[in-house]
């Protein structure tokens, strides 16, 4: 007899229980999950693994040290939000607006940021290894000491971006 159906049932139960516990822990978090509207919310340290929050409004939100890895955040608006030390690995952020956002030391490993607006964003010390930045607007962004190794950057706009000490896609350090 196969244990796979039993393991899947147990896993689904625990995921549902965890999601309910997370949602109940903060009215603002519950608002975000239910409406995708949470402008100016204080959501420091939240954990939302693999959530679909496409088109969410998180302008001016504080998501410091939050875990959003694997989530779908395409077209989301993070204008002027704080995402310092956030885990955004493997997220989908296509066409997202991250202009003026603070992403210092954020983990964006393998994230899809194609067409995203990162103009004026602070990405100092961020991990963008294997990220897709094709067509992204990084005008005036701070990428100092960021890790861009193996990042896809075709068509990315880098006018006025600060790159000193950044590890570039080819592995070299920007001067």
Residue pairs with C-beta under 8 A, 6 or more apart in sequence:
22 29
22 46
22 47
22 48
23 29
23 30
23 33
24 30
26 43
26 46
28 38
28 41
28 42
28 43
29 41
29 43
29 46
29 48
31 37
31 38
31 41
32 38
32 41
32 43
32 53
32 56
32 58
33 48
33 51
33 53
36 53
36 54
36 55
36 56
36 57
37 56
37 57
38 56
38 57
38 58
38 61
39 57
39 58
39 59
39 60
39 61
40 59
40 60
40 61
41 58
41 61
41 62
42 61
42 62
43 61
43 62
43 63
43 66
44 62
44 63
44 64
44 65
44 66
45 64
45 65
45 66
46 63
46 66
46 67
46 68
47 66
47 67
48 66
48 67
48 68
48 71
49 67
49 68
49 69
49 70
49 71
50 69
50 70
50 71
51 68
51 71
51 72
52 71
52 72
53 71
53 72
53 73
53 76
54 72
54 73
54 74
54 75
54 76
55 74
55 75
55 76
56 73
56 76
56 77
57 76
57 77
58 76
58 77
58 78
58 81
59 77
59 78
59 79
59 80
59 81
60 79
60 80
60 81
61 78
61 81
61 82
62 81
62 82
63 81
63 82
63 83
63 86
64 82
64 83
64 84
64 85
64 86
65 84
65 85
65 86
66 83
66 86
66 87
67 86
67 87
68 86
68 87
68 88
68 91
69 87
69 88
69 89
69 90
69 91
69 107
70 89
70 90
70 91
71 88
71 91
71 92
72 91
72 92
73 88
73 91
73 92
73 93
73 96
74 92
74 93
74 94
74 95
74 96
75 94
75 95
75 96
76 93
76 96
76 97
77 96
77 97
78 96
78 97
78 98
78 101
79 97
79 98
79 99
79 100
79 101
80 99
80 100
80 101
81 98
81 101
81 102
82 101
82 102
83 98
83 101
83 102
83 103
83 106
84 102
84 103
84 104
84 105
84 106
85 104
85 105
85 106
86 103
86 106
86 107
87 106
87 107
88 103
88 106
88 107
88 108
88 111
89 107
89 108
89 109
89 110
89 111
89 127
90 109
90 110
90 111
91 108
91 111
91 112
92 111
92 112
93 111
93 112
93 113
93 116
94 112
94 113
94 114
94 115
94 116
95 114
95 115
95 116
96 113
96 116
96 117
97 116
97 117
98 113
98 116
98 117
98 118
98 121
99 117
99 118
99 119
99 120
99 121
99 137
100 119
100 120
100 121
101 118
101 121
101 122
102 121
102 122
103 121
103 122
103 123
103 126
104 122
104 123
104 124
104 125
104 126
105 124
105 125
105 126
106 123
106 126
106 127
107 126
107 127
108 126
108 127
108 128
108 131
109 127
109 128
109 129
109 130
109 131
110 129
110 130
110 131
111 128
111 131
111 132
112 131
112 132
113 131
113 132
113 133
113 136
114 132
114 133
114 134
114 135
114 136
115 134
115 135
115 136
116 133
116 136
116 137
117 136
117 137
118 136
118 137
118 138
118 141
119 137
119 138
119 139
119 140
119 141
120 139
120 140
120 141
121 138
121 141
121 142
122 141
122 142
123 141
123 142
123 143
123 146
124 142
124 143
124 144
124 145
124 146
125 144
125 145
125 146
126 143
126 146
126 147
127 146
127 147
128 146
128 147
128 148
128 151
129 147
129 148
129 149
129 150
129 151
130 149
130 150
130 151
131 148
131 151
131 152
132 151
132 152
133 148
133 151
133 152
133 153
133 156
134 152
134 153
134 154
134 155
134 156
135 154
135 155
135 156
136 153
136 156
136 157
137 156
137 157
138 156
138 157
138 158
138 161
139 157
139 158
139 159
139 160
139 161
140 159
140 160
140 161
141 158
141 161
141 162
142 161
142 162
143 161
143 162
143 163
143 166
144 162
144 163
144 164
144 165
144 166
145 164
145 165
145 166
146 166
146 167
147 166
147 167
148 166
148 167
148 168
148 169
149 167
149 168
149 169
149 171
150 169
151 169
152 169
153 169
163 174
164 174
164 175
165 173
165 174
166 173
166 174
167 173
167 174
168 174
